[in-house]
């Protein structure tokens, strides 16, 4: 199965020397992509022009262009790029989650330690969880177009119970959560992880769900609207904390492998 490394990348094109000189001499006008790559290479040895371009293609970066089409990165662009790279390296976050983190107002890094790594008041960085909102639904065609997942993968996920879908009027519909499950599965599939392998995640989620329900079961069954509302809020918070804990345990184990 093809990986990102198998996909041909356009060779880096160095900008004219005079453009590089202008950028170096006038920081307020921005840095060239080559200068940015060189400047971050000490902290991120695997950084490359192709990787920066890929992040731009994924709508995570939007440097301004000169009339000649060359990219110029402002200090804010570089800070955003550093934040993205640190979230990938230190938190193993996929680009989809990084995009959500940045959109939700996560502070861009100015070269210091990320706020989430400071002591004391660091906030939980789990996925946004809501069990109260009625999710929107999408047709299979919409899901395939949005996630770029092959139809065979969606069928495999249904066969192994990873997603369920809803049959309405002869067509299959999937809610927002299942759409994102399909998106994540498609990303994993690029590395050879199939639906059969994802059953371990489903089993783990089922056990965690049962635990959280057991903790809050009396309040969730309450006929008192206020008490039930508080229970639902607590359930969402517990889900976020549990997700964050699982993420931290995974990061800890992967760091052992990387040593």
Secondary structure, DSSP 8 states (H G I E B T S, - for coil): ---GGGS---------HHHHHHHHH-GGG-B-HHHHHHHHTTT-TT--HHHHHHHHHTTS---EE-TTS-EEB-HHHHHHHHHHHHHHHHH---HHHHHHHHHTT-----SS--GGGSSSS---------SSS---EEEHHHHHHHH---HHHHHHHHHTTS---EEETTEEEEEHHHHHHHHHHHHHHTTT--GGGGHHHHHHHHHHHHHHHHHHHHHHT-S-HHHHHHHHHHHHHHHHHHHHHHHHHHHHHHHHHH-
